[in-house]
């Protein structure tokens, strides 16, 4: 008798659990369908209304709001391309020429033969370096994706693209971090478009300052960041000062890879979406958004220098875009009514002044 | 965990010589054949024991590309030890040692202990720099020298620990001013003057500490 009642209780319990699971499944399915509906609708809207009328639509309130929620993956490449633009007027023919040159160099260096005499003027050491460095780095770019490694489907594309850029801009050459930017673009568009975007991206003020290692400009960007940090998160700012956690410890990687190495790939894409909308100041907002998201944890007395430094140079791989963007929303990029560009201009003047003395 | 001293290390050398792999082998005892490339700096930490004392190593693993030199220079500040790494299969990484050494000497304190490391001994068939050449370079510049393999773990422990031993000896000899944090050495929390009766050996007992 006792067994029977126990058995019945178990059955009711199991049935209850089953019903609860079914309900949860249904809710998840609904949510997924809703999400898919949203993406389908957004895709249609971007494709049919926004992209064909780019200049007039891009600044409209509706588009800007939709943009914040993330571009539909299939629209991403097209929208990035339009937003980055092509001030440098690079053509796919120019890309082909640069790739051909890059391939010749690659062959020369593997065969150990002398370089052709008509190669553009640059120091031989630098030229050698670029080819060798690119070879080393291509396989070390997003290794977990397993597509850029030797034998992977994107290995040659990435290598060619970086080589082509070093030929196009021998004065800049190849600088580490570039392979991640190029890879991000390659994942979203064809190689000629990726090259055009890549070259134009590297011509933007912030990227230009960093990839040419212009110390004066970099100093101005860092000073701007420090000012925004203190303004937005004063408690954490003081805490980091006490711990000696300086921005050059974590911000270098975040900026040189535009967060593509530092954040999960889907989150990084969302950051790039809004960088395309708002420009370079969004990278600084993102940096402070990351700090804000983890502020309580970072303020914990157990977080000494090494733990903080390790955490910031290897962020958790389960960061959710929604949570990060909710934190970014709270970050202001103006200080005392001065906009980001004005704060930056102020620090540039200061840095320029110290260069002259 | 409590410790008697904290030493700051910096790992430097050309890109692709295996700096991050050496660090990973030392801290996690594993080898990652395809490692992410380091941009800026990454960190590792591990506790070791020397002369019965717990020593915490705080290791700064830096980016190797030449373009980053002006950035990585600031990382030298307050380092007690440096591991200067080259790849025994790539002669150019050995040729560049002179500039690395100049940089290190110029931007760190003069007592910093430098360990020269020829890495990738597992690739013996592709060796491009003889062991004797590494030894000669080290002798000429007053560095400690070892050949290692981050892949097989050969000599990795020894490289990190021998550097610490050298620093420790310098402390014993009074070369390092341990109260000046700019030297890259910190006294552990339990050794502060306010808590002389700390659990593990305090500074006062170290006078009789054995020399090897």
Interface residues (C-beta under 8 A of the other chain):
Chain A: X129 X132 X133 X136 X137 X139 X140 X141 X143 X149 X173 X175 X176 X177 X179 X213 X215 X246 X248 X249 X250 X252 X253 X256 X257 X261 X305 X306 X309 X310 X313 X314
Chain B: X15 X16 X34 X35 X36 X37 X39 X40 X41 X42 X43 X44 X45 X58 X63 X65 X66 X67 X68 X70 X71 X74 X75 X92
